[in-house]
């Protein structure tokens, strides 16, 4: 099925939730002041023109990967389909791992995918968690004053040990019942930089005996004397994600906060934070609700940013955009299109069941997208010379073929036929195996778009390698002429005129890992790096070929290829294989 063929939406339980919320007017009273803000900002604000608000909240500590594509398509797609708006929010609450490079890369990738953060009135919905540090701190003071938070003097290790286990309750901190006034003083000293890293922490006062270990007085703020990529040295205390996340959603008026399943156990604390802040007058109804779905787990891939960064830093790949990487920058350079990634995500659907998706489904989405639109051409990756002994030396004649068999209006391409041709080495056998219908001594095949030929011999070098193949052509059998069908053959082979062929470098990319789950269990994912994940070959292309960076073709019988966005020039083409014509791993 091609990307242009309409497909029924895959299963998506979130659509049912949203439709029920809208039919029940759950968000009828939702307000929007034109910018994020707490209850005080929204008090006199008008009704929110967006029926729903979703968000895509990447942490700028690495490049987006294929798993993010599912979240992007889901959140932006739901907002689009239900008259809503999706926010891009950079979750930059950890200053030690975040960089402007990653912010720029995320912006570029989202733009490439074709998603916009602008609302119908042109309002820009691109935000940073760091924009809300002031609100988060004010809310922390409010929680202390309300008796819902306290400053703990235990070390991080003591906090961890006293948290308890899945079968035993936690132990109350000795400072759990200190007065709000004392905690408030210490929090202000923390903010002023008067205490070293790890010496104090602000914790929520929830329930140290809760069966959900995430509710056992989680840390809200920790001390980090580290410069932030946006706020510099303005702050030396930073909020924990579990505290910041619900606040960010509430300030932005998010209605449906869609997360992956690993956040399911955090949902009770998400709701607790919002309920307490609404009780204290900091937030107003309706509050966001969190929903979880199964993340995208792809076979033969790792998506941990830590492991991807390790691959880059240790030189196992050439960078975040290496065409073997599962990053969206890498897939883009490999030749994947925005529509192919959207098609892939649409086909997966949305569920709450974890599974590992076969890599071939991603590849098939690209084939289905490119097949109807990619121009055809011919390349020879491993050439041997074929000499047509009865064709006059120095003579050439024009042959032609469709630019795209799916698009008659694309016209035909012209290329020369001559005495000396290049063919794939695999298209000749000195001793053919059974059911081999290509070229071997005495056999007759068609040179695609040209003549029928009969193999008459071959040469070898001293090492026994085939260097030349000889054949005679049948003059009245040219494709497109009345005699084309006068001789029946079983085999067709592609070819290029040797004197007219265009030299090029071709990068044959394959899966980065040989194991379907290289980082599962106790495995060291580096042990499963595929030694054949890239091969560099000196190839020859059909004349008339122009390698504009980003242009794509189907090379007949070989697969889909793209001119590399970094290294390719019209004078020195460098082409990446996007995907083979069919799945070779199965």
C-alpha positions in Angstrom: 0.0 0.0 0.0 1.5 3.4 -0.9 1.6 6.4 1.3 -0.9 8.1 -0.9 -3.5 5.4 -0.4 -5.9 6.2 2.4 -5.6 3.9 5.4 -8.0 3.5 8.3 -6.6 4.9 11.6 -5.0 2.3 13.7 -6.4 1.6 17.2 -6.0 4.5 19.5 -7.8 4.5 22.9 -6.8 8.1 23.5 -9.2 9.2 20.8 -12.1 7.6 22.8 -11.0 9.5 25.9 -10.8 12.8 24.2 -14.1 12.4 22.4 -15.8 11.5 25.8 -14.2 14.6 27.4 -15.4 16.9 24.6 -18.9 15.4 24.6 -19.1 15.9 28.4 -17.8 19.5 28.2 -15.0 18.6 30.6 -13.0 21.6 29.5 -15.8 24.0 28.8 -14.6 26.4 31.5 -10.9 26.3 30.5 -9.3 29.7 30.2 -6.2 31.0 28.3 -4.4 34.3 28.9 -2.4 34.1 25.7 0.6 32.7 27.7 1.1 30.2 30.4 0.4 31.2 33.9 -1.1 30.2 37.3 -4.6 30.9 38.7 -3.8 34.6 39.3 -3.0 35.1 35.6 -6.0 33.2 34.4 -8.5 34.9 36.7 -9.8 37.4 34.1 -8.6 35.6 31.0 -11.0 34.7 28.2 -12.1 31.2 27.3 -9.4 29.1 25.7 -10.0 28.9 21.9 -8.3 25.5 21.8 -10.7 22.6 22.5 -7.8 20.6 23.8 -4.1 21.2 24.5 -1.4 18.5 24.3 2.3 18.8 24.5 5.5 17.2 23.3 8.1 17.8 26.1 11.6 16.6 25.0 14.6 17.1 27.4 17.3 18.9 25.4 20.1 16.4 26.4 20.4 14.6 23.0 18.9 14.3 19.6 15.4 13.1 19.0 15.1 9.4 18.0 12.5 7.1 16.4 10.6 6.7 19.7 10.1 10.5 19.8 8.5 10.3 16.3 5.6 8.3 17.7 5.0 10.8 20.5 5.3 13.8 18.1 2.8 12.3 15.6 0.5 11.3 18.4 0.4 14.6 20.3 0.4 16.9 17.3 -2.0 14.6 15.4 -4.6 14.6 18.3 -4.4 18.3 18.6 -4.9 18.8 14.9 -7.8 16.3 14.7 -9.8 17.7 17.7 -9.4 21.5 17.1 -6.6 21.8 19.6 -3.1 23.0 19.9 0.1 21.0 20.7 2.9 22.8 22.6 6.6 22.1 22.1 8.1 22.3 25.6 11.8 21.9 26.3 12.0 20.1 29.6 15.2 21.8 30.7 15.3 21.2 34.5 18.7 19.4 34.5 21.4 22.0 33.8 24.3 19.5 33.8 23.2 17.6 30.7 21.4 20.1 28.5 22.8 22.1 25.7 21.7 24.7 23.1 22.9 22.3 20.3 20.1 19.9 21.3 17.5 22.7 21.4 18.4 23.7 17.9 18.4 20.1 16.7 14.9 19.5 18.1 13.6 22.7 16.5 15.1 21.7 13.2 13.7 18.1 13.4 10.2 19.3 14.3 10.2 21.7 11.4 11.4 19.0 9.0 8.6 16.7 10.1 6.2 19.4 9.2 4.6 20.1 12.6 4.0 23.7 13.8 3.7 25.1 17.2 1.7 28.1 16.0 -2.0 28.3 16.9 -4.7 29.4 14.4 -4.2 33.1 15.3 -0.4 32.8 14.8 0.3 32.5 18.5 3.6 30.7 19.1 3.4 27.7 21.5 7.1 27.0 22.1 8.0 27.0 25.7 10.8 26.1 28.2 10.4 24.6 31.6 13.0 27.0 32.8 10.5 29.8 31.9 8.5 28.6 34.9 11.3 28.4 37.5 9.9 31.4 39.3 6.4 29.9 39.5 7.8 26.5 40.6 9.7 28.1 43.5 6.7 30.2 44.6 4.6 27.0 44.6 7.2 25.3 46.7 6.9 28.0 49.3 3.2 27.7 49.2 3.4 23.9 49.8 5.7 24.5 52.8 3.3 27.1 54.3 0.4 24.7 53.7 2.2 21.9 55.6 2.8 19.8 52.4 6.5 20.0 52.1 9.6 20.2 54.3 13.4 20.6 54.0 15.3 17.4 54.8 18.9 17.4 56.0 19.5 13.7 55.2 22.0 12.9 52.5 20.8 11.6 49.2 22.0 8.1 50.2 20.1 8.3 53.5 17.0 9.4 51.7 17.3 6.4 49.4 17.9 3.9 52.1 15.0 5.2 54.3 12.6 5.1 51.4 11.9 1.5 52.0 11.3 -1.3 49.5 8.4 -2.8 47.6 7.7 -5.0 50.6 8.6 -2.7 53.5 7.5 0.8 54.4 9.8 3.8 54.4 11.1 5.5 57.5 10.1 9.1 58.4 12.9 11.6 58.1 14.0 13.1 61.5 13.1 16.5 59.9 9.7 15.6 58.6 7.9 17.4 61.3 10.0 20.5 61.4 8.0 23.8 61.4 7.0 25.4 58.1 8.9 28.5 59.3 12.2 26.6 59.6 11.7 24.8 56.3 10.9 28.1 54.6 14.1 29.7 56.0 16.2 26.8 54.8 14.6 26.8 51.4 15.4 30.5 51.0 19.0 29.8 52.1 19.2 27.0 49.5 18.0 29.4 46.8 20.6 32.0 47.9 23.4 29.5 47.5 24.3 29.2 51.1 24.4 25.4 51.2 26.5 22.9 49.2 25.2 20.3 46.7 23.5 17.4 48.4 23.3 18.9 51.8 19.6 19.7 51.8 16.6 18.8 49.8 13.0 19.9 49.7 10.6 17.0 50.0 6.8 16.6 49.6 5.1 15.4 52.8 2.9 12.6 51.5 3.0 9.1 53.0 6.2 7.1 53.8 4.1 3.9 54.2 2.4 4.2 50.8 2.4 1.0 48.7 3.4 3.2 45.8 7.1 3.9 46.5 6.9 7.1 44.4 4.5 8.6 47.0 7.0 8.3 49.9 7.9 11.9 50.3 9.5 12.4 46.9 12.2 15.1 46.5 10.9 18.4 45.0 14.1 20.4 44.8 17.8 19.6 45.0 20.8 21.9 45.2 22.9 22.0 42.0 25.5 24.7 41.7 25.6 24.5 37.9 25.1 27.0 35.2 21.9 26.5 33.1 22.0 26.9 29.3 19.3 29.6 29.5 19.2 31.0 33.0 22.9 31.0 33.6 23.7 31.2 37.3 20.4 32.7 38.4 19.5 29.4 40.1 21.4 26.9 42.2 18.4 24.8 43.2 16.5 22.9 40.4 13.1 21.2 40.5 12.8 17.4 40.1 11.0 16.3 37.0 8.2 14.6 38.9 7.4 18.0 40.6 8.0 20.2 37.5 6.1 18.0 35.0 2.5 18.5 36.4 3.2 22.2 37.1 4.4 22.8 33.5 1.2 21.1 32.2 -1.1 23.1 34.4 0.6 26.5 33.6 0.2 25.7 29.9 -3.4 24.7 30.2 -2.7 21.2 28.9 -5.8 19.0 28.9 -4.3 15.6 28.0 -0.8 15.0 29.2 0.2 11.9 27.2 3.2 10.0 28.6 4.8 6.6 28.1 4.0 3.7 30.4 7.1 4.1 32.7 5.3 7.2 34.1 2.2 5.3 35.1 3.4 4.8 38.7 4.1 8.5 38.9 0.5 9.5 38.0 -0.7 9.5 41.7 2.0 12.1 42.6 1.2 14.1 39.4 -2.4 14.3 40.6 -1.3 15.0 44.2 0.8 18.0 43.2 -2.0 19.5 41.2 -4.6 18.9 43.8 -2.6 20.5 46.6 -1.7 23.5 44.5 -5.3 24.0 43.5 -6.3 23.7 47.2 -3.8 26.4 48.0 -5.2 28.7 45.3 -2.2 28.5 42.9 -4.0 26.6 40.1 -7.6 26.5 38.9 -9.8 23.8 37.5 -10.0 22.1 35.1 -6.6 20.5 35.8 -4.6 18.4 33.3 -4.9 14.6 33.4 -2.1 12.2 32.6 -2.6 9.2 30.3 0.0 6.6 29.4 0.7 4.6 26.3 3.2 2.0 25.3 6.5 3.5 24.0 8.0 2.5 20.7 10.4 -0.4 21.1 12.1 -1.2 17.8 14.1 -4.4 17.2 17.8 -4.0 16.4 17.8 -0.5 17.9 18.8 1.2 21.2 17.0 4.5 22.0 18.6 5.3 25.4 20.1 8.7 25.1 22.9 7.7 27.3 23.8 4.8 25.1 23.4 6.9 21.9 25.7 9.5 23.4 28.2 6.7 24.2 28.1 5.5 20.6 28.9 9.1 19.4 31.6 9.9 22.0 33.4 6.6 21.6 33.4 6.9 17.8 31.3 3.8 17.0 29.4 6.1 14.7 30.3 9.4 13.0 27.8 11.5 15.0 24.2 12.0 16.1 23.2 12.1 12.4 25.1 9.0 11.3 22.7 7.2 8.9 22.9 4.1 11.0 21.6 5.9 14.1 17.9 5.6 15.2 17.9 9.4 15.7 15.6 11.3 13.5 18.6 13.3 12.2 20.2 10.0 11.3 17.1 8.6 9.6 16.7 11.8 7.7 20.3 11.6 6.4 19.7 7.9 5.6 16.9 9.0 3.3 13.7 8.6 5.4 11.0 11.1 4.6 8.7 12.8 7.0 5.7 11.1 5.4 7.3 7.7 5.7 7.8 8.2 9.5 4.2 9.4 9.9 3.0 6.4 7.9 5.0 4.1 10.2 3.6 5.7 13.3 0.1 5.7 12.0 0.3 2.0 11.3 1.5 1.1 14.8 -1.5 2.6 16.5 -1.6 3.4 20.2 -2.0 0.9 23.0 -1.0 0.1 26.6 0.7 -3.1 25.7 4.5 -3.1 25.5 5.9 -4.9 22.5 9.1 -4.8 20.3 8.3 -3.8 16.7 10.1 -5.5 13.9 12.5 -3.1 12.1 11.1 -4.3 8.8 7.9 -2.4 9.4 9.8 0.9 9.5 11.6 -0.1 6.2 8.4 -1.1 4.5 6.9 2.3 5.4 9.7 4.0 3.5 9.4 1.7 0.5 5.6 2.4 0.4 6.3 6.1 0.5 9.1 6.2 -2.1 7.8 3.7 -4.6 5.2 6.0 -6.2 7.3 9.1 -6.2 11.0 8.1 -6.7 12.6 8.4 -10.1 14.1 5.3 -11.5 17.7 4.9 -12.6 20.5 2.3 -12.9 23.6 1.9 -10.8 26.3 -0.7 -10.9 27.9 -1.3 -7.5 30.3 -4.2 -8.2 31.1 -3.9 -12.0 32.6 -6.2 -14.5 32.9 -5.2 -18.2 30.7 -6.7 -20.7 31.9 -6.4 -24.3 29.4 -6.8 -27.2 31.8 -8.2 -29.8 29.6 -7.7 -32.8 28.6 -4.1 -32.0 30.7 -1.5 -33.9 33.4 0.2 -31.9 32.7 3.9 -31.4 29.0 3.6 -32.2 26.3 4.5 -29.7 22.5 4.6 -29.9 19.8 5.9 -27.6 17.8 3.7 -25.3 15.0 5.0 -23.0 13.0 4.0 -20.0 10.3 5.5 -17.8 11.4 8.0 -15.2 8.7 6.7 -13.0 6.4 3.8 -14.0 3.7 5.1 -11.6 3.7 8.6 -13.3 3.3 8.7 -17.1 3.6 12.5 -17.0 7.1 12.2 -15.6 8.2 11.2 -19.1 11.2 9.1 -20.1 14.9 9.2 -19.5 17.5 8.7 -22.3 20.8 6.9 -22.0 23.3 5.5 -24.5 24.0 1.9 -25.6 27.6 1.1 -26.7 30.0 -1.7 -27.3 31.4 -1.8 -23.8 29.0 -2.0 -20.9 29.2 -2.4 -17.1 27.1 -5.0 -15.4 26.9 -6.3 -11.8 29.4 -9.0 -11.1 26.6 -11.1 -9.6 24.8 -11.1 -13.0 27.4 -13.5 -14.4 28.3 -17.0 -13.4 31.0 -19.2 -14.9 29.1 -22.2 -13.5 25.5 -21.2 -12.8 23.6 -22.7 -10.0 20.2 -24.2 -10.6 17.5 -21.8 -11.7 20.1 -19.0 -12.4 18.6 -17.2 -15.4 21.2 -14.4 -15.8 24.4 -14.4 -17.8 26.6 -17.5 -18.2 28.4 -19.1 -21.2 25.9 -20.0 -23.9 22.9 -18.4 -22.2 20.7 -15.7 -23.7 19.4 -12.7 -21.6 17.9 -9.3 -22.3 19.8 -6.2 -21.5 16.9 -4.3 -19.9 15.6 -1.5 -22.3 18.1 -2.7 -25.0 18.9 -5.9 -26.8 18.9 -9.6 -26.3 22.4 -10.9 -26.0 24.1 -14.3 -26.0 27.2 -14.9 -23.8 30.2 -16.1 -25.8 33.0 -16.2 -23.3 35.0 -14.4 -20.5 38.5 -13.6 -19.3 40.1 -14.2 -15.9 43.1 -12.6 -14.2 45.9 -14.6 -12.5 43.9 -14.8 -9.3 41.0 -16.4 -11.1 38.7 -13.4 -10.9 36.5 -12.6 -13.9 37.7 -9.5 -15.6 35.7 -9.4 -18.9 32.6 -11.0 -20.2 31.9 -11.3 -23.9 28.6 -11.5 -25.8 26.9 -11.0 -29.1 23.8 -8.9 -29.5 20.7 -9.9 -31.7 20.2 -6.7 -33.8 16.4 -7.0 -34.3 15.5 -7.5 -30.6 15.7 -3.9 -29.2 13.1 -3.1 -26.6 10.3 -1.0 -28.0 10.7 -2.3 -31.5 8.5 -4.9 -33.4 11.2 -7.6 -32.9 11.5 -7.1 -29.2 9.4 -10.3 -28.5 10.9 -12.4 -31.3 13.3 -14.1 -28.9 12.0 -15.3 -25.5 14.4 -15.1 -22.6 14.0 -15.8 -18.8 16.6 -13.3 -17.6 16.9 -9.5 -17.6 20.0 -7.6 -16.4 20.7 -3.9 -15.9 23.7 -2.2 -17.5 25.4 1.1 -18.1 27.6 2.2 -21.0 31.1 2.0 -19.7 32.4 5.2 -21.4 29.4 7.3 -20.3 29.1 6.0 -16.7 29.2 8.5 -13.9 31.5 7.6 -10.9 30.1 7.8 -7.4 30.7 6.7 -3.9 27.9 4.6 -2.5 27.4 3.9 1.2 25.6 0.7 1.8 24.0 1.0 5.3 22.5 -1.8 7.3 21.2 -2.3 10.8 23.6 -1.1 13.5 23.1 -4.1 15.7 23.0 -7.8 14.9 20.8 -8.7 17.9 17.1 -7.9 18.0 17.3 -6.6 21.6 20.9 -5.6 22.1 20.4 -3.8 25.4 18.0 -6.2 27.1 18.8 -7.9 30.4 22.5 -7.8 31.3 23.7 -7.5 27.7 26.4 -5.0 26.8 24.9 -3.5 23.7 28.3 -2.8 22.2 29.0 -6.5 21.9 26.3 -6.6 19.2 27.5 -3.9 16.9 27.1 -5.1 13.3 30.6 -5.1 11.7 28.8 -4.9 8.3 26.5 -2.0 9.2 28.2 0.2 6.5 30.2 -0.6 3.4 31.7 2.0 1.1 31.9 1.1 -2.6 33.0 2.9 -5.7 30.0 2.6 -8.0 28.9 3.8 -11.5 25.7 5.6 -12.3 23.6 6.0 -15.3 24.7 9.0 -17.4 22.6 12.2 -17.0 22.5 11.6 -13.2 22.6 14.7 -11.0 23.2 14.2 -7.3 21.5 17.1 -5.7 21.8 16.6 -1.9 18.6 15.1 -0.6 17.4 13.8 -4.0 16.2 10.2 -4.0 16.0 7.4 -6.6 15.2 3.8 -6.9 18.1 2.1 -8.5 16.6 -0.8 -10.4 17.0 -4.1 -8.6 19.2 -2.5 -5.9 16.9 -0.4 -3.7 16.3 3.3 -2.8 19.1 5.7 -2.5 19.6 9.4 -1.5 22.3 11.9 -2.1 24.0 12.5 1.2 23.1 15.9 2.7 26.6 16.6 3.9 29.1 14.9 1.7 27.5 14.7 -1.8 28.1 17.3 -4.5 27.1 17.2 -8.2 30.8 16.8 -9.1 31.4 14.0 -6.5 28.2 12.2 -5.7 28.0 10.3 -2.4 24.8 8.2 -2.2 23.3 6.5 0.9 21.2 3.4 0.5 18.0 4.2 2.3 16.5 0.7 2.1 16.7 -2.4 -0.1 13.8 -3.3 -2.4 12.6 -6.1 -0.2 13.4 -7.3 3.3 16.6 -9.3 3.3 16.7 -10.0 7.1 13.6 -12.2 7.2 
